[in-house]
Amino acid sequence: MTFEELKPKITEITSNSTLSREDKLLKICKLLRDSIDYYNWVGFYFANQETQTLHLGPYVGAATDHTVIPFGKGICGQVAVSNENFVVPDVAAQDNYIACSFTVKSEIVVPLFVNGENIGQIDIDSHVLDPFTEADERFLEFVNQEIATLY
């Protein structure tokens, strides 16, 4: 399924008044993982500004020990500080990478902004080297804009 075909499905999920916010996020994770063959782990981390940590939210994929990540640590922690997308074509080439699984070859993290504040991020791992393009970034920015309406 193309990104353009997925956009109305994302909007349909976020505008479904019968689902809780957590259920909507989980449905989006499942939709993305099931629809894009190189999205192997899809999840959300949410920021706690007081403790300067990210906390794992809804996700689909292999279980992870990384339920709390300090700002600045790993790819997700760096995005919490930089407020910018981070595409990692090859995680083995990254110095500040927290390994989740030996099967993960690449990662993309896109911050989630609500009223200009970075409240979290969508994090996607792939078992493929260098699959993420600018089209992935633009699509995930769209996803996060839709999710921001839930806050």
trRosetta pair geometry for C-beta under 8 A, 3 or more apart (Angstrom, degrees):
i j d omega theta_ij theta_ji phi_ij phi_ji
1 5 4.7 -121 -173 88 90 129
1 6 5.6 108 129 -60 117 91
1 35 4.3 -47 46 -165 123 108
1 36 7.4 -83 61 -63 84 64
2 5 4.6 97 55 6 78 102
2 6 7.0 -143 97 -7 43 88
3 6 5.6 -59 -148 36 33 112
3 7 6.7 51 153 -41 65 93
3 135 6.1 -160 -10 166 153 101
3 136 7.9 -153 -82 -96 134 41
3 138 7.7 75 161 88 159 93
3 139 4.0 -103 -144 -98 129 134
3 142 7.9 112 175 41 109 142
4 7 5.9 -33 -153 4 33 117
5 8 7.6 -59 -175 30 36 96
5 9 7.4 27 140 -9 63 115
6 9 5.3 -67 -159 42 48 115
6 10 6.1 52 148 -27 80 101
6 31 7.0 136 -150 149 104 114
6 32 7.5 73 -162 -97 145 67
6 35 5.9 131 -95 128 120 158
6 36 7.9 -17 -64 -47 155 104
6 139 7.2 48 72 -162 127 123
7 10 5.7 -53 -151 30 32 112
7 11 6.6 28 155 -14 65 105
7 139 7.6 -119 -73 -140 90 85
7 142 6.1 -44 -117 145 102 146
8 11 5.5 -53 -146 40 39 113
8 12 6.1 48 151 -27 67 103
9 12 5.4 -47 -147 31 32 118
9 13 6.7 33 152 -19 62 101
9 31 6.0 179 133 -162 126 145
10 13 5.9 -56 -156 34 31 109
10 14 6.4 20 154 -11 67 108
10 28 6.2 56 -129 -123 83 104
10 31 7.2 -177 -81 98 68 152
10 142 7.2 109 77 125 159 98
10 143 5.6 -115 -143 -115 150 74
10 146 5.2 121 141 60 110 170
11 14 5.9 -58 -141 42 32 105
11 15 5.9 15 163 -6 67 115
11 146 5.8 -119 -88 -128 61 132
12 15 6.3 -68 -141 46 21 99
12 16 6.6 41 153 -48 60 99
13 16 5.8 -43 -155 2 31 118
13 19 7.3 -37 -169 50 70 158
13 24 5.3 135 155 -151 94 82
13 27 5.0 -171 -141 103 131 127
13 28 5.6 169 105 -67 158 83
13 31 7.0 -125 -44 -18 149 150
14 24 5.9 89 -103 -173 48 134
14 28 7.7 37 -58 -68 86 126
14 146 4.6 -163 -17 163 161 100
14 147 6.4 -130 -105 -86 127 43
14 149 6.0 83 162 65 130 116
14 150 6.1 -114 -152 -54 95 105
16 19 4.7 43 103 11 114 111
16 24 6.7 173 54 -98 104 102
19 23 4.2 -131 -170 93 99 123
19 24 5.0 126 116 -60 127 81
19 27 7.0 -36 -157 -7 160 141
20 23 4.6 96 53 7 78 103
20 24 7.0 -138 95 -7 42 85
21 24 5.6 -54 -150 33 32 114
21 25 6.5 32 153 -18 66 104
21 150 5.0 129 -126 170 104 129
22 25 5.8 -55 -150 35 31 110
22 26 6.4 29 153 -16 65 107
22 57 7.6 -143 -125 -175 80 97
22 58 5.7 145 -166 -52 71 123
23 26 5.7 -55 -146 39 32 111
23 27 6.2 35 155 -20 66 106
24 27 5.7 -55 -147 36 29 112
24 28 6.5 31 153 -20 63 105
24 147 7.8 159 124 -120 116 80
24 150 6.4 -174 80 -100 150 149
25 28 5.7 -54 -151 34 31 112
25 29 6.5 36 150 -21 64 103
25 44 5.6 -60 -170 3 128 146
25 57 6.1 -45 143 140 156 122
25 58 4.1 137 109 43 109 136
25 147 7.0 65 -98 -131 86 121
26 29 5.5 -49 -150 33 35 115
26 30 6.4 32 153 -16 66 104
26 58 4.1 -112 -71 -166 75 139
26 59 8.0 -51 -114 7 71 14
26 60 7.2 105 -159 -48 72 99
27 30 5.7 -54 -147 38 32 110
27 31 6.2 36 153 -22 66 106
28 31 5.6 -52 -144 35 31 114
28 32 6.3 28 159 -16 65 106
28 42 7.9 -129 120 141 73 130
28 143 6.7 128 -173 -162 131 113
28 147 7.2 -59 -17 -79 174 111
29 32 6.1 -61 -151 38 26 107
29 33 6.3 18 158 -12 64 111
29 42 4.4 169 -152 104 76 106
29 43 6.1 34 -122 -90 133 46
29 44 7.4 -108 -70 -16 116 90
29 58 5.7 -152 -11 130 141 99
29 59 5.7 -172 -144 -140 155 31
29 60 4.4 149 137 3 112 101
30 33 6.0 -60 -143 42 29 106
30 34 5.8 17 164 -10 67 116
30 42 7.9 -156 -49 67 22 128
30 60 5.2 112 -81 -45 62 159
31 34 6.2 -66 -141 45 21 103
31 35 5.7 5 166 -9 63 123
32 35 6.1 -67 -133 43 22 102
32 36 5.9 -22 -177 20 64 114
32 39 5.2 -84 146 133 90 163
32 42 4.7 142 85 -123 121 165
32 124 7.3 -98 142 -103 135 126
32 143 7.5 19 -76 -112 132 154
33 36 7.3 -71 -122 51 15 80
33 39 5.1 -127 -106 112 48 103
33 40 7.0 64 -140 -146 97 13
33 41 7.5 19 -105 -109 120 12
33 42 4.7 -138 -55 7 96 122
33 60 5.0 -115 0 92 155 125
33 61 6.5 -158 -114 -61 144 91
35 39 7.8 12 65 41 66 131
36 39 4.2 60 84 1 108 115
38 126 4.6 18 166 -140 89 124
38 127 7.5 -139 -149 46 67 67
38 128 4.6 -58 -136 26 114 135
38 131 4.1 -113 157 148 161 169
38 132 8.0 -151 114 -59 130 64
39 42 5.4 27 167 -61 113 112
39 124 5.2 -53 -136 -159 92 124
39 126 6.6 -54 -97 -88 30 89
40 61 5.9 92 138 -126 62 122
40 103 7.4 -117 139 126 158 115
40 104 7.6 -160 75 -102 130 72
40 125 5.7 -63 69 99 94 81
40 126 5.5 124 8 -125 102 38
40 127 4.9 74 -42 -15 160 94
41 59 6.9 13 -180 178 84 115
41 60 7.3 -167 -146 94 48 53
41 61 3.1 156 -115 145 72 173
41 62 6.1 -57 -91 31 120 80
41 64 7.7 91 -166 -50 144 122
41 100 7.2 -114 66 110 174 154
41 101 8.0 141 -39 20 147 130
41 104 7.2 -40 16 -95 131 111
41 123 7.7 -24 115 116 97 89
41 124 6.8 158 83 -154 61 45
41 125 3.9 13 47 44 111 107
42 59 6.5 179 95 -151 47 72
42 60 5.6 7 56 52 88 89
42 61 6.4 135 18 -27 53 119
42 122 7.3 -10 -167 -174 82 99
42 123 7.6 159 -152 84 38 54
42 124 5.2 0 -104 -107 72 86
43 56 6.6 -13 160 -154 136 90
43 57 6.8 160 176 69 87 70
43 58 6.7 -162 -142 107 75 45
43 59 2.6 -7 -102 -106 115 111
43 60 7.1 180 -70 22 81 45
43 61 6.9 -102 -35 29 106 115
43 64 7.8 -116 13 12 165 140
43 122 7.5 165 91 -154 31 58
43 123 5.4 -20 69 61 79 97
44 56 7.7 117 86 -165 54 48
44 57 3.9 -32 88 63 101 121
44 58 5.8 32 30 55 109 71
44 59 6.7 -156 21 -68 58 80
44 112 7.4 15 -145 -22 106 150
44 120 5.8 41 178 149 95 134
44 121 7.0 168 -150 85 62 42
44 122 5.8 -36 -96 -100 74 59
44 123 7.2 157 -100 15 21 85
45 54 4.0 27 163 171 124 119
45 55 6.5 147 -161 66 73 30
45 56 5.9 -39 -104 -96 76 43
45 57 6.4 -177 -97 6 20 89
45 69 6.6 -23 -148 32 150 120
45 76 5.3 61 26 -167 160 136
45 80 8.0 -75 112 -67 125 113
45 120 5.4 -174 96 -159 53 93
45 121 5.4 -1 55 53 93 88
45 123 6.0 43 -7 -16 105 127
46 54 6.7 144 68 -157 26 69
46 55 5.4 -32 63 61 81 87
46 57 5.2 74 -16 -47 106 120
46 119 6.3 -15 -149 150 83 80
46 120 3.8 -42 -106 -86 52 131
47 53 7.6 154 -150 88 53 37
47 54 5.7 -37 -92 -100 56 69
47 55 7.9 165 -90 15 9 80
47 71 7.8 49 -134 -80 103 105
47 80 5.8 145 -99 -138 115 112
47 118 6.4 74 -15 118 153 81
47 119 5.6 -143 36 -167 104 34
47 120 5.4 -151 -8 -73 78 59
48 51 4.6 13 109 39 120 100
48 52 7.4 -58 90 1 75 14
48 53 5.2 -1 51 61 106 81
48 54 7.6 -177 14 -91 76 21
48 55 6.1 56 -22 -18 109 115
49 52 7.0 21 -165 -76 33 52
52 70 6.5 29 119 -158 90 75
52 71 4.3 -79 177 9 89 123
53 68 5.3 0 175 -171 130 95
53 69 6.6 148 -163 73 75 38
53 70 5.5 -47 -105 -101 78 47
53 71 6.7 -107 -80 -24 29 76
54 68 7.0 155 78 -156 53 45
54 69 4.4 -13 55 59 106 94
54 70 7.8 -104 15 -25 79 3
54 71 7.2 121 -27 -73 88 60
54 76 5.6 -119 65 143 167 118
54 77 6.5 -138 3 -86 124 65
54 80 5.7 -134 -57 -69 114 142
54 120 7.0 118 -141 -130 97 74
54 121 7.4 -28 -136 27 138 106
55 67 6.8 9 -155 159 63 71
55 68 5.7 -8 -102 -102 67 73
56 59 6.5 -52 -173 -12 103 129
56 64 6.9 176 -107 77 151 119
56 66 6.9 124 -61 109 123 64
56 67 4.4 -83 14 -139 124 59
56 68 7.4 -90 -6 -54 86 42
57 120 7.0 23 -9 -161 135 153
59 64 7.5 -14 93 14 160 121
59 123 8.0 -23 -111 65 121 100
61 64 8.0 31 95 -34 102 104
61 125 7.0 132 174 51 165 110
62 100 7.3 137 85 144 116 109
62 101 5.6 50 83 -57 156 152
62 103 7.7 119 -18 49 153 130
64 67 7.0 153 101 -58 90 64
64 100 5.2 -36 -121 -147 109 113
64 101 8.0 -95 -99 -34 82 98
65 100 7.9 -180 33 -136 76 68
66 69 5.7 29 -179 -66 103 104
66 74 7.5 35 -148 -28 146 174
66 76 8.0 136 150 30 133 143
66 98 5.9 109 -99 130 143 139
66 100 6.2 -80 7 -100 127 94
69 73 5.7 -148 -177 79 85 104
69 74 5.8 -72 -156 43 130 129
69 76 5.2 65 93 87 162 122
69 77 4.9 -130 148 -60 108 99
69 80 7.9 167 102 -14 105 141
69 98 7.0 -138 -123 9 117 162
70 73 4.6 64 66 6 89 124
70 77 5.7 32 91 -125 53 136
71 77 5.3 148 -159 -161 20 85
71 80 4.5 -117 -123 103 83 130
71 81 5.4 114 175 -59 99 94
72 77 4.9 -40 56 149 24 112
72 78 6.4 54 -141 -86 32 53
72 80 7.4 -81 -30 68 44 105
72 81 5.3 54 -76 -36 70 143
73 77 3.9 63 52 24 51 170
73 78 7.8 -141 60 -40 12 70
73 96 7.0 -141 -152 -176 40 102
73 98 6.6 56 147 -50 92 123
74 77 4.8 93 52 14 75 105
74 78 6.9 -134 97 -8 38 90
74 96 6.3 -153 -88 149 19 79
74 97 6.1 59 -135 -149 70 29
74 98 3.6 -37 -94 -3 128 107
75 78 5.8 -57 -151 34 29 111
75 79 6.6 27 153 -18 64 105
75 86 5.3 -175 -168 110 94 139
75 88 5.8 -86 -103 -27 140 137
75 91 8.0 -77 -39 -119 133 97
75 94 7.0 -14 -68 -179 99 163
75 96 7.6 143 -60 107 49 86
75 97 6.3 21 -35 -117 94 72
75 98 7.5 -122 11 25 74 83
75 107 5.4 149 48 107 172 140
75 109 5.2 159 139 -8 105 137
75 123 7.6 128 97 -134 112 109
76 79 5.8 -56 -152 34 32 110
76 80 6.7 39 149 -25 64 102
76 98 7.8 -48 25 33 100 123
76 109 5.5 -167 -94 -123 59 152
76 121 6.2 -178 -143 68 85 141
76 123 5.6 -24 -88 -91 112 136
77 80 5.5 -46 -152 26 36 118
77 81 7.0 26 152 -10 63 104
77 96 8.0 -105 69 157 111 116
77 98 8.0 82 1 -15 115 126
78 81 5.9 -63 -158 40 36 106
78 82 5.8 15 156 -6 74 116
78 86 6.1 88 92 -79 114 161
78 96 6.4 104 -54 109 126 134
79 82 5.9 -60 -125 49 33 99
79 83 7.4 104 179 -76 59 14
79 84 6.8 -125 -133 66 72 48
79 85 7.4 8 -124 -129 116 18
79 86 5.1 -120 -72 0 102 121
79 109 4.6 -129 -34 121 156 126
79 110 7.7 -129 -156 -107 147 6
79 111 5.4 -170 166 -64 106 92
79 118 7.9 -166 143 -167 78 140
79 121 5.4 72 111 -94 138 158
80 111 7.7 147 -91 -108 37 108
80 118 6.6 160 -144 129 50 133
80 121 7.2 -106 -70 -19 72 128
82 86 7.2 99 60 -60 142 111
83 111 5.5 -39 -151 -7 49 174
83 113 7.8 58 -157 -80 101 111
83 118 5.0 -131 -110 -55 89 140
84 111 7.1 31 -2 -3 7 124
85 108 7.3 -9 -173 -170 98 88
85 109 7.0 167 -155 88 53 56
85 110 5.0 -6 -111 -108 91 74
85 111 7.2 -119 -71 6 51 80
85 137 5.2 48 -163 -138 165 112
85 140 7.8 120 -120 82 119 124
85 141 7.6 -62 -69 -66 127 102
86 107 7.8 3 110 109 95 97
86 108 7.3 169 89 -151 55 45
86 109 4.8 3 54 54 98 100
87 106 8.0 5 -180 178 73 106
87 107 7.8 180 -153 95 38 53
87 108 5.0 -2 -111 -111 72 87
87 132 5.0 -153 -146 101 114 134
87 136 7.7 113 -109 82 122 123
87 137 6.8 -69 -57 -70 124 112
88 91 5.4 62 136 -84 131 65
88 93 7.9 179 -170 63 91 91
88 94 5.5 -21 -143 -53 129 138
88 97 7.2 121 -155 -102 160 121
88 106 5.7 -180 98 -157 74 65
88 107 4.5 15 49 54 117 85
88 108 7.2 -157 25 -72 70 45
89 93 7.7 0 73 41 84 132
89 106 5.5 -33 -165 -122 25 120
89 129 6.7 44 164 178 77 72
89 130 3.8 20 -160 -97 100 87
89 132 7.3 -136 -94 45 63 94
90 93 4.5 60 92 5 105 111
90 94 7.6 176 98 -20 59 85
90 105 6.6 -40 -127 172 59 77
90 106 6.3 -37 -77 -87 31 86
90 129 5.7 13 -92 -144 89 98
90 130 6.5 -20 -48 -49 81 90
91 94 5.5 -51 -157 21 48 118
91 97 5.1 141 -170 -161 89 155
91 99 7.3 125 144 -102 132 74
91 104 5.8 23 10 123 157 97
91 105 6.4 -175 15 177 100 22
91 106 6.2 -165 -28 -96 87 28
91 107 5.8 66 -78 -5 111 107
92 105 7.8 -27 -14 -145 98 61
94 97 3.8 94 94 -44 118 119
97 107 7.9 155 -138 19 110 141
99 102 7.2 25 -178 -76 123 51
99 104 7.2 174 -152 55 67 121
100 104 5.5 64 56 -15 98 149
100 125 6.4 -95 51 -81 140 161
101 104 5.1 107 64 -14 82 97
101 125 7.6 101 40 150 106 157
103 127 5.0 -30 162 -114 93 105
104 107 6.7 26 177 -61 119 99
104 125 4.4 -51 -126 -171 114 124
104 126 7.2 92 -148 62 67 34
104 127 6.7 -79 -102 -90 32 56
105 126 6.1 -58 59 100 87 77
105 127 5.7 73 4 -170 105 28
105 128 5.9 -139 63 84 134 12
105 129 4.7 -86 156 -71 132 60
106 125 7.5 150 84 -159 46 54
106 126 4.7 -13 64 58 92 107
106 128 6.5 -42 23 85 118 58
106 129 5.9 123 -39 -138 116 32
106 130 5.9 172 -84 -53 150 29
106 131 6.2 167 64 21 147 81
106 132 6.3 -162 142 -2 130 106
107 123 7.0 -13 -169 -170 107 84
107 124 6.8 159 -154 86 58 52
107 125 5.2 -22 -101 -104 86 65
107 126 7.1 -168 -77 17 38 77
108 123 7.8 168 87 -152 49 42
108 124 5.0 -4 57 58 90 101
108 126 7.9 38 -1 -13 93 111
108 132 4.5 150 -60 -118 130 159
108 136 5.9 -77 -128 132 177 131
108 137 7.2 -132 -165 -80 130 71
108 140 6.9 177 130 -15 124 164
109 121 5.3 24 -176 163 94 138
109 122 7.2 174 -148 85 51 49
109 123 5.0 -4 -106 -107 89 74
109 124 7.6 -175 -76 24 47 64
110 121 6.2 161 79 -157 38 87
110 122 5.3 -4 56 54 92 95
110 137 6.5 154 -92 -143 123 64
110 140 4.2 146 11 124 157 123
110 141 6.0 -124 -174 -69 139 61
110 143 7.8 99 80 59 141 106
110 144 5.9 -139 119 -28 112 140
111 118 4.8 -45 -171 -133 129 108
111 120 7.5 154 -156 97 61 31
111 121 5.0 -52 -107 -95 43 95
111 144 7.3 91 106 -158 40 163
112 118 7.0 104 67 -155 50 59
112 119 5.7 -63 100 63 97 82
112 120 4.6 -7 48 74 123 76
112 121 5.5 -163 -3 -85 88 31
112 122 6.5 98 -55 -22 108 78
112 144 4.5 -145 -109 -150 75 113
112 147 6.1 -50 -140 89 125 127
112 148 6.5 -179 -176 -72 86 87
113 116 6.1 -3 -177 -125 117 13
113 117 6.4 145 -152 67 72 31
113 118 5.8 -40 -93 -88 74 52
113 119 7.1 124 -129 8 24 83
113 144 7.1 71 22 146 66 121
113 148 6.3 -5 85 -100 54 138
114 117 5.9 -30 67 61 69 87
114 119 5.0 5 17 -8 110 135
114 148 4.8 178 -92 -148 74 92
114 151 4.4 -49 -118 86 153 138
118 121 7.6 7 -173 -58 100 89
119 151 6.7 144 56 -137 170 172
121 144 8.0 -27 -138 -106 43 134
122 140 5.6 -148 75 -165 135 110
122 143 6.3 17 -32 101 165 128
122 144 6.0 -133 -8 -72 117 101
122 147 7.9 145 -56 6 115 158
124 132 7.9 135 87 -88 120 126
124 136 8.0 -122 64 -179 149 125
124 140 7.4 -122 -6 -99 131 140
126 131 5.2 -127 165 33 166 127
126 132 7.2 -173 -5 -41 145 95
128 131 4.4 57 95 -42 123 125
131 136 7.9 91 118 -51 78 151
132 136 4.5 -90 -152 51 81 156
132 137 7.4 87 169 -43 106 80
133 136 5.4 118 52 1 58 94
133 137 7.5 -111 109 2 44 88
134 137 5.3 -50 -154 35 43 117
134 138 6.3 41 151 -18 72 102
135 138 5.9 -51 -144 38 32 108
135 139 6.2 32 155 -18 64 109
136 139 5.8 -59 -146 40 28 111
136 140 6.1 22 159 -14 66 110
137 140 6.1 -61 -144 40 26 105
137 141 6.3 30 154 -22 63 106
138 141 5.6 -52 -150 33 31 114
138 142 6.6 36 149 -21 62 102
139 142 5.5 -52 -157 32 34 114
139 143 6.5 39 146 -22 66 101
140 143 5.1 -41 -146 31 41 118
140 144 6.4 40 154 -17 66 102
141 144 5.8 -55 -149 40 31 109
141 145 6.4 38 150 -23 64 103
142 145 5.6 -52 -149 32 32 113
142 146 6.6 32 153 -17 64 103
143 146 5.9 -60 -158 36 30 111
143 147 6.4 26 149 -16 66 108
144 147 5.4 -52 -142 39 37 112
144 148 6.2 50 154 -32 66 98
145 148 5.6 -44 -150 23 31 118
145 149 7.6 40 149 -25 56 94
146 149 6.1 -48 -171 16 38 113
147 150 5.7 -45 -171 16 52 116
147 151 7.8 37 143 -13 70 101
148 151 6.0 -61 -162 32 47 108
